[in-house]
Amino acid sequence: MFACTTRLGPSDPLASVDIVRLGARSGLLWRSPDVVLAGCGTTQHVDVDLTGSVRTAQDQLAKMRGRDDLQLPGTGPVGFAALQFDRDAPGFAVVPSIVLGESAGVRFVTVLSDDAPNSLADVAIGHVLEAVDRVLATPLGNAPSTVTLELDRTADSWRDDVVAVARDIISSSELEKVVLARLLTLTASSDFEPARIVDRLAHRFPAALLFSIDGFLGASPELLVSRRDRTVRAHPLAGTATRLDDAERDAAAVAELLASSKDRVEHRITIEWLLAELLAFSSYVDAEPEPSVVTLENVHHLGTLVEGVLSEPPASVLELVRALHPTPALGGRPQGDALALISEIEGFDRMRYGGPSGWFDGDGNGQFAVSVRTAQVDGATARIAAGGGVVAQSDPQAELAETQAKFRAMLGSFLA
């Protein structure tokens, strides 16, 4: 297979297509502030092994490169990947035969074909238009008439038997932080329509990293890592306050979050770890001196932008994902002890929740979100997880309230 990437001018029929709408309906979508990608057509899978040589996946895409006059992140063949939280679990990327995208303000289309084309005309533009129109014309199913909710354990049990136990272990050990989650399963009277859910997420969370990959849907506020040539960025979030309807009380909650020693400690653990990990790949890396408040529909977070310049030759985005996942924001610190405690007391398989979700190209560029504010949709069933970081100063009741606020962020798009 060979790829041909072509810039789309204003008069091109594909230039007016809503990329997010296309990706929501095809089931292959990524939207960030600077890159939007939607895949459709036939697909193939490329293995992504976080415990082995991730370079193999990138090399497979590099072999597919044909003509690409743009040479922008996301042009050429692209793999969409939603990997599991468990690093040892097998993973894969989906490589579509058609990608409609926008990168750095430039609209383009990439098409894979059996022969190396010199222009888009060589791969039959009519075929591409038909494939895109077919996806957009597919009618959405009716919304389920009823949806039942089931928690993996009661709120009191999670608060007392999971969070409080973890807090006490942290207080009497060298463990600094552990992130613990709860599972909510939705069962509907008929199949959920992922495209409708993604449409709602797109409108409710316009600044989020929006994705739909193999039935895994998300609107994550947290950038795990991005790589554009030699520039590396991450935007970790740690420390949370529930957003309140009353403006005065909400402003007080934000001020309390900024002043909270518990949330500051939780955030500092993640930033210090991230800087140390990225330094091994970088000639320069630094973080903002103070965290800022990232406000979402239901919660406020402490966030810090981390940016650096990769050493030569620059590591690929998949190599960076392998080094950074899971961060203390989703696992804990020390990592090994935290993951062991999660396995011991959390009580369910996270699957893709908390894993890396994003895209990569044959040049090693890409963007991956931390998979929070997500749902795995399988027919009439959907799994939603929400968690929080536990440190020695944690209040179990406050941690419970944090997960309830995070659940509401996703439930609003299922139950609207």
Phi and psi in degrees as a GROMACS rama.xvg file:
@    title "Ramachandran Plot"
@    xaxis  label "Phi"
@    yaxis  label "Psi"
@TYPE xy
-131.637  147.42  PHE-2
-106.352  143.009  ALA-3
-126.594  122.001  CYS-4
-109.57  130.334  THR-5
-129.316  134.913  THR-6
-68.2168  141.084  ARG-7
-101.774  122.908  LEU-8
-84.1307  169.474  GLY-9
-57.3518  -29.7371  PRO-10
-88.3816  -7.20658  SER-11
-67.1175  135.928  ASP-12
-56.9073  -33.2571  PRO-13
-76.9157  -14.94  LEU-14
-68.2068  -23.3714  ALA-15
-94.5957  -0.506593  SER-16
-70.6054  136.251  VAL-17
-75.3621  107.872  ASP-18
-64.1895  -41.2248  ILE-19
-64.8294  -42.2566  VAL-20
-63.1016  -40.8303  ARG-21
-62.6644  -48.466  LEU-22
-66.7705  -33.6543  GLY-23
-62.6473  -35.7933  ALA-24
-85.7203  -29.3303  ARG-25
-82.8053  -22.8116  SER-26
88.0811  12.8699  GLY-27
-134.037  102.755  LEU-28
-146.287  141.13  LEU-29
-140.027  131.494  TRP-30
-135.056  121.356  ARG-31
-129.008  175.575  SER-32
-59.9851  -26.7832  PRO-33
-118.706  -9.43397  ASP-34
-138.662  128.75  VAL-35
-127.932  128.942  VAL-36
-136.392  136.615  LEU-37
-133.096  131.58  ALA-38
-110.217  147.168  GLY-39
-154.836  -173.774  CYS-40
82.0772  -164.573  GLY-41
-71.4506  153.718  THR-42
-130.965  158.364  THR-43
-134.932  160.931  GLN-44
-109.436  142.669  HIS-45
-123.644  127.073  VAL-46
-67.089  138.159  ASP-47
-124.664  112.217  VAL-48
-114.179  105.463  ASP-49
-73.3109  -11.3799  LEU-50
-99.7009  -5.98087  THR-51
-121.157  -137.695  GLY-52
-94.1006  98.3111  SER-53
-69.2075  -16.4275  VAL-54
-61.3464  -26.7465  ARG-55
-59.927  -41.6592  THR-56
-64.6743  -44.5518  ALA-57
-64.0774  -40.8991  GLN-58
-61.0611  -36.577  ASP-59
-63.9436  -37.8246  GLN-60
-70.7974  -38.8226  LEU-61
-60.0061  -34.2917  ALA-62
-69.0121  -19.3112  LYS-63
-88.3107  -7.06764  MET-64
-64.695  130.318  ARG-65
-117.896  -123.464  GLY-66
-84.0647  129.674  ARG-67
-148.985  97.0215  ASP-68
-78.3651  -11.7833  ASP-69
-91.7298  -43.29  LEU-70
53.4221  47.2624  GLN-71
-107.234  157.304  LEU-72
-56.1635  126.361  PRO-73
96.5835  -8.81273  GLY-74
-88.5557  166.448  THR-75
75.8433  -173.054  GLY-76
-64.1344  141.509  PRO-77
-130.559  139.859  VAL-78
-108.968  129.73  GLY-79
-99.5422  127.185  PHE-80
-135.158  133.554  ALA-81
-123.42  100.821  ALA-82
-95.6391  157.194  LEU-83
-79.2153  159.099  GLN-84
-63.5379  -40.0906  PHE-85
-70.4345  112.981  ASP-86
-60.5465  -26.644  ARG-87
-81.1007  -10.7167  ASP-88
-74.1993  143.291  ALA-89
-65.4126  145.727  PRO-90
-136.506  164.862  GLY-91
-152.836  162.206  PHE-92
-116.217  146.126  ALA-93
-98.1548  125.561  VAL-94
-112.084  106.601  VAL-95
-83.7225  156.635  PRO-96
-78.7543  -18.2293  SER-97
-131.646  129.598  ILE-98
-128.094  122.289  VAL-99
-102.296  127.056  LEU-100
-147.831  171.563  GLY-101
-141.489  126.261  GLU-102
-135.845  127.554  SER-103
53.2515  36.3826  ALA-104
81.3661  3.31962  GLY-105
-105.691  125.681  VAL-106
-86.0844  140.924  ARG-107
-154.21  166.247  PHE-108
-132.229  138.389  VAL-109
-118.299  134.092  THR-110
-128.969  131.336  VAL-111
-94.6931  137.123  LEU-112
-142.682  168.496  SER-113
-70.1682  -28.9669  ASP-114
-110.91  159.166  ASP-115
-77.0984  106.489  ALA-116
-84.6273  154.431  PRO-117
-95.7873  -17.6633  ASN-118
-156.623  166.476  SER-119
-63.5849  -28.7241  LEU-120
-60.3785  -29.196  ALA-121
-69.7239  -16.8787  ASP-122
-111.343  19.1334  VAL-123
65.4634  88.8709  ALA-124
-58.5202  -29.6095  ILE-125
-61.12  -38.6748  GLY-126
-62.6929  -40.1149  HIS-127
-66.548  -45.5179  VAL-128
-61.6939  -40.7823  LEU-129
-62.4633  -42.9455  GLU-130
-64.0034  -43.216  ALA-131
-66.6423  -46.0146  VAL-132
-62.099  -37.3263  ASP-133
-62.6376  -42.2226  ARG-134
-65.5238  -46.3911  VAL-135
-68.1591  -27.4177  LEU-136
-84.9737  -11.0582  ALA-137
-64.8758  121.893  THR-138
-70.0946  146.479  PRO-139
-82.7969  143.11  LEU-140
-69.8063  164.444  GLY-141
-68.8153  147.8  ASN-142
-68.5078  145.23  ALA-143
-58.4621  144.951  PRO-144
-77.6837  -28.9705  SER-145
-138.814  147.807  THR-146
-137.189  126.232  VAL-147
-104.972  147.678  THR-148
-115.593  136.643  LEU-149
-139.069  122.166  GLU-150
-84.9795  149.425  LEU-151
-69.9776  -24.2345  ASP-152
-155.392  159.87  ARG-153
-66.4888  159.534  THR-154
-60.3958  -43.6262  ALA-155
-63.3849  -39.7665  ASP-156
-65.6855  -42.2288  SER-157
-64.8894  -41.1763  TRP-158
-63.9737  -47.0052  ARG-159
-89.4331  -36.1719  ASP-160
-97.8206  -9.95611  ASP-161
-117.845  -62.8854  VAL-162
-67.4382  -49.6703  VAL-163
-62.726  -38.4223  ALA-164
-64.3746  -45.2157  VAL-165
-62.9403  -42.9953  ALA-166
-58.4609  -42.5106  ARG-167
-67.8248  -36.4081  ASP-168
-64.4392  -42.9802  ILE-169
-61.3805  -41.4969  ILE-170
-64.6315  -23.7196  SER-171
-116.372  19.2315  SER-172
-144.789  -174.838  SER-173
-87.9731  -0.097001  GLU-174
-69.8337  128.638  LEU-175
-93.2137  -37.0384  GLU-176
-158.986  144.462  LYS-177
-140.231  140.492  VAL-178
-103.261  123.2  VAL-179
-121.43  140.345  LEU-180
-125.108  164.269  ALA-181
-120.79  155.083  ARG-182
-115.855  133.6  LEU-183
-122.869  124.978  LEU-184
-108.151  128.76  THR-185
-104.694  130.343  LEU-186
-123.258  123.103  THR-187
-107.826  163.026  ALA-188
-74.2172  -17.3459  SER-189
-150.582  172.416  SER-190
-60.8952  140.518  ASP-191
-69.4674  151.686  PHE-192
-105.443  100.516  GLU-193
-54.9806  -37.2483  PRO-194
-61.5574  -39.6748  ALA-195
-65.939  -39.1908  ARG-196
-65.8705  -43.2573  ILE-197
-63.749  -40.2142  VAL-198
-57.3478  -43.5093  ASP-199
-66.1873  -43.4534  ARG-200
-60.4134  -40.6809  LEU-201
-60.6748  -38.794  ALA-202
-81.4259  -33.8603  HIS-203
-78.3148  -29.342  ARG-204
-128.122  70.3516  PHE-205
-64.717  -23.241  PRO-206
-97.3379  -0.311562  ALA-207
-77.6918  160.915  ALA-208
-80.8337  104.543  LEU-209
-97.5508  134.252  LEU-210
-150.942  153.871  PHE-211
-142.244  114.37  SER-212
-141.722  111.623  ILE-213
55.6846  43.9076  ASP-214
81.9131  1.20921  GLY-215
-103.752  117.441  PHE-216
-114.22  141.665  LEU-217
-158.138  155.134  GLY-218
-134.529  76.8548  ALA-219
-84.4544  137.973  SER-220
-87.1561  -2.05613  PRO-221
-119.179  117.958  GLU-222
-83.7124  115.194  LEU-223
-67.7098  -54.8227  LEU-224
-167.046  146.337  VAL-225
-131.259  149.891  SER-226
-133.778  120.677  ARG-227
-126.013  104.397  ARG-228
56.8856  -112.756  ASP-229
-102.151  0.506823  ARG-230
-88.4484  129.052  THR-231
-119.06  138.51  VAL-232
-137.669  151.319  ARG-233
-147.036  152.606  ALA-234
-138.824  75.6669  HIS-235
-72.198  145.766  PRO-236
-119.423  133.841  LEU-237
-159.88  130.657  ALA-238
104.282  122.544  GLY-239
-139.582  144.603  THR-240
-134.828  140.646  ALA-241
-69.3372  136.31  THR-242
-79.3503  135.341  ARG-243
-111.217  151.891  LEU-244
-71.6397  -36.4007  ASP-245
-75.9768  122.795  ASP-246
-61.2125  -40.3731  ALA-247
-67.887  -44.3289  GLU-248
-67.1723  -34.8892  ARG-249
-67.912  -40.2858  ASP-250
-62.1735  -37.1356  ALA-251
-66.909  -36.9585  ALA-252
-64.8083  -38.4817  ALA-253
-64.933  -44.7864  VAL-254
-62.4905  -38.7398  ALA-255
-66.3205  -38.6858  GLU-256
-62.1799  -45.0908  LEU-257
-64.24  -30.2781  LEU-258
-93.5211  -8.0066  ALA-259
-68.8876  120.355  SER-260
-66.7536  -36.2702  SER-261
-61.3301  -49.0563  LYS-262
-70.6656  -34.0159  ASP-263
-63.6149  -43.0427  ARG-264
-62.0856  -47.0851  VAL-265
-59.0848  -42.2064  GLU-266
-70.0742  -43.3799  HIS-267
-61.1311  -38.0587  ARG-268
-56.7623  -44.5619  ILE-269
-68.2982  -44.2955  THR-270
-65.7447  -45.7205  ILE-271
-60.7138  -42.7024  GLU-272
-64.3179  -44.6054  TRP-273
-63.5886  -43.5866  LEU-274
-60.9705  -42.0845  LEU-275
-64.3861  -40.3076  ALA-276
-69.8876  -42.0358  GLU-277
-71.8006  -27.8741  LEU-278
-59.5826  -31.2712  LEU-279
-64.7509  -19.7199  ALA-280
-109.022  -2.215  PHE-281
-123.18  149.472  SER-282
-84.1215  -19.2707  SER-283
-158.287  136.653  TYR-284
-154.52  141.246  VAL-285
-153.677  164.161  ASP-286
-123.822  156.394  ALA-287
-56.3053  143.883  GLU-288
-65.9923  -29.4931  PRO-289
-134.692  144.357  GLU-290
-69.6779  152.766  PRO-291
-115.826  166.469  SER-292
-91.8346  124.891  VAL-293
-102.491  116.148  VAL-294
-101.14  126.325  THR-295
-114.89  -176.178  LEU-296
-61.5499  -38.8903  GLU-297
-112.311  -20.7632  ASN-298
-141.841  164.979  VAL-299
-112.54  143.183  HIS-300
-125.659  155.46  HIS-301
-86.3978  129.101  LEU-302
-134.848  148.357  GLY-303
-137.178  127.074  THR-304
-79.8556  129.876  LEU-305
-115.747  132.251  VAL-306
-143.908  145.547  GLU-307
-156.886  179.058  GLY-308
-117.566  123.908  VAL-309
-73.0629  146.943  LEU-310
-70.1842  160.739  SER-311
-91.2456  137.463  GLU-312
-72.655  142.431  PRO-313
-69.1694  140.176  PRO-314
-64.4259  148.482  ALA-315
-76.5371  164.12  SER-316
-62.5851  -33.2093  VAL-317
-68.9489  -35.1829  LEU-318
-65.0436  -37.6526  GLU-319
-69.3999  -39.2595  LEU-320
-60.4805  -44.8039  VAL-321
-60.2619  -38.1469  ARG-322
-74.0949  -31.9087  ALA-323
-96.7013  -21.6006  LEU-324
-91.5654  132.708  HIS-325
-89.6878  141.755  PRO-326
-74.2522  166.237  THR-327
-60.2568  -17.7106  PRO-328
-70.2221  -20.5383  ALA-329
-124.29  -13.7647  LEU-330
-114.658  -72.5148  GLY-331
144.96  -170.363  GLY-332
-151.534  134.306  ARG-333
-61.426  144.719  PRO-334
-58.4919  -48.7036  GLN-335
-60.4929  -46.3849  GLY-336
-65.0055  -40.4382  ASP-337
-65.073  -44.9639  ALA-338
-64.7221  -35.243  LEU-339
-64.7446  -40.6022  ALA-340
-68.9695  -39.616  LEU-341
-57.0664  -47.0699  ILE-342
-62.3204  -33.3318  SER-343
-77.4563  -41.3284  GLU-344
-118.218  -11.7405  ILE-345
-70.5114  -44.8465  GLU-346
96.043  5.56096  GLY-347
-151.923  161.898  PHE-348
-83.7079  118.04  ASP-349
-65.9937  -24.0589  ARG-350
53.487  -118.536  MET-351
-88.1852  -13.6087  ARG-352
-59.4258  129.524  TYR-353
82.4505  -5.74972  GLY-354
-82.5688  -179.653  GLY-355
-89.0046  133.208  PRO-356
-130.214  132.47  SER-357
173.327  -148.225  GLY-358
-142.504  159.963  TRP-359
-148.65  156.159  PHE-360
-120.341  -178.673  ASP-361
-73.274  -9.90529  GLY-362
-94.6627  -1.77364  ASP-363
92.4241  -0.398457  GLY-364
-78.0424  161.841  ASN-365
164.031  174.803  GLY-366
-141.693  135.27  GLN-367
-132.944  132.629  PHE-368
-94.3091  155.787  ALA-369
-78.3017  126.165  VAL-370
-80.2187  75.1539  SER-371
-116.497  162.909  VAL-372
55.4951  57.8697  ARG-373
-131.748  167.179  THR-374
-149.119  137.888  ALA-375
-98.093  116.262  GLN-376
-105.444  124.398  VAL-377
-133.315  93.6032  ASP-378
63.1282  -118.968  GLY-379
-92.0231  10.1862  ALA-380
-121.693  141.227  THR-381
-138.427  139.368  ALA-382
-110.09  127.593  ARG-383
-125.639  133.266  ILE-384
-122.595  152.995  ALA-385
-148.806  141.698  ALA-386
-145.937  -176.375  GLY-387
-157.461  157.729  GLY-388
-83.39  130.281  GLY-389
-107.743  126.162  VAL-390
-126.588  -179.876  VAL-391
-61.0627  -28.2523  ALA-392
-90.2163  4.36429  GLN-393
-66.2247  144.006  SER-394
-103.165  113.819  ASP-395
-55.0753  -36.1119  PRO-396
-66.7145  -38.8388  GLN-397
-66.8779  -37.5974  ALA-398
-64.6059  -38.033  GLU-399
-63.3724  -44.7542  LEU-400
-62.0155  -34.9454  ALA-401
-63.3918  -43.1745  GLU-402
-67.2411  -34.9209  THR-403
-63.5736  -40.656  GLN-404
-65.2405  -39.0923  ALA-405
-70.0435  -36.0428  LYS-406
-59.3708  -41.4897  PHE-407
-61.5029  -29.6989  ARG-408
-59.5274  -40.636  ALA-409
-87.1135  -37.0282  MET-410
-61.0047  -32.5775  LEU-411
-59.5439  -27.338  GLY-412
-88.4862  -14.0251  SER-413
-94.492  -32.7938  PHE-414
-105.756  2.38492  LEU-415
